């Protein structure tokens, strides 16, 4: 059984400065990781930037909750799961597959990090993609199809797929990665095209994961652009982050 230490269970990774305009994390014992001065990080992560980010989080384990800024930094999840030293499954809420080959094969990107994880992380046994757009399925390289389960926007109640997922969750611990672009625009606005999921659906699936598997850690991305004309969206982001954080903290105490 994986020993989980939830001390200082909240980590904020700040790339754009947006979290300085939000309040959801205040009054929490947290790790603040300032990445604003690291170059070569937006969408793609250069080798030098990757080295610096890994150094910034060197002393932190994969356990607990990590907020990692906008969807352009979703590749940070790959650096967190690299710290897991036991077989596990990865559950990803995302409107995109994040399994598209980048222009440069040796670079980590927000669009390819799951594919990289499957290729290089020996402890990663399966990936479960929840809420992806059907058009994204066609972009997944065939060699990886046997390593994933996926539920598209309109197929979240597919009992056959959930039966297979049930068996996995009971066999392995789970790391969860959430990109808020999986949610409907009626819930939140991100800087990527978005899915159809409602907030209550997200929480119901998270609850199911907590009940049926041992959760190693969770990361959340999908903040909107940190710009003056996005103040309303930033406020909505803040409220949603508070709602998600409160829910997760409650479930972690079970």
Secondary structure, 3 states (H helix, E strand, C coil): CCCCCCCCCEEEEECCCHHHHCCCCCCCCEEEEECCCCCCCCCEECHHHHHHHHHHCCCCCCCEEEECCCHHHCCHHHHHHCCCCCCEEEEEECCCCCCCCCCCCCCEECCCHHHHHHHHCCCEEEEEEEEECHHHHCCCCHHHHHHEEEEECCCCCCHHHHHHHHHHHHHCEEEEEEEHHHECCCCCCCCCCCCCECHHHHHHHHHHHHHHCCEEEEEEECCCCCCHHHHHHHHHHHHHHHHHHHHHHHHHCC
